[in-house]
Amino acid sequence: LRIVLVSAPLYVDAKIILGRVLIATGKLPESERLLREAIAQTPDYMDAYDALASNFMAQKRTGDAIFILDLGLGRKPQDPTLLVKKAKIYFMIKDY
């Protein structure tokens, strides 16, 4: 994926996939950077918001996760993936 990004730095799907791989391997700052770039490039692509919220949850930054989900939901209010993830976070922190 890194090779793909070198040759095609604007390929957002590669950034999101690599961002998720980096979350899984614990490289959270690098993942966050890539996912923020993906959102800046394509602000209507909800997968990037979902992935960045996952990054924040891995860091136990629930407030940031809710904030980024709200940003995505501001663009697409009925996105089922973001709505479910937000509900899970509120359930996890017992805010219901």
N, C-alpha and C positions, 0 to 999 in steps of 0.2 A: 504493500500500500504506500509505503514511503516513496518507492520508486515511481509509482503512478503519480503521486503528488508533485514530484520533482518535474516530471514531464508535462503534467496537466494540473497546475496549482489551483485552478478554479473548479476542479471536479469535486463538487460538494459531497456527493455520496461517499467518495473515498475518505474525505475528512471525517464524516460522521462514523463510518465503519471503523476507521483507525481510532477515532475518539473513544468508541465503545471498547475496542481491544485494549486501549491504554487504561481505561477504567478497570477492566478485568485484571490487568497486570499491575495495578497500583500506581500507575504513572499519572496521577490526577492533575497536576498543574499543566502538563503537556496536553492532556485530554481537554481540559478546560479551555486552553488557548485555541486549539483546533475547532472546538465546538462553537466558541464565540465567533471565530472567523466564519464558520458555516452560516451562523445566524445573520451576521452582517452581510454576507454575500447574497443569501436567499431568505429574507425575513419571513416569507410565507411558507417555508418548508418546516412543517411541524416536527418531523423526526429530529431535527437539530435541537429543538426546545426539549423534547423528551429525553434525548441523550444527555444534554447539559443538566437537566434536573436529576438524572441518574448519577451523574458525576457529583453533584452537590450532596445527594443522599449518601453516597459512599464516604463523603467527608463529614457527614452528620450536620450538614448546613441546611436544615429543613426550611428555614426562612428564605434562603436564597433559592431553594428548589421551588417553593411556592411562588416566589416572585417571578422566576423565569417561566413557570407554567402559566401564570397570569398574563405575562407578556404574549405568549403564544396564543392564549385564549382570547386576548384582545384582538388578535388578527383573525382567528377562526374560533368563535365562541362555542361551537358545538363539536369540536374535535373530540371524538370518543377516547382516544389514547390519552390525551392530556387530562381530560376530565376524570378518567379512572385513576391515573397516577396521582392527581391532586387529592382525590377522595381517599386513596390508600395512605397518603402522607398524613392527612387529618386524622384518619383512624389510628395510624401508628402513634401519633403524638397525643391521642385521646382528646382531640378538639372536635367534638360533635354535639 
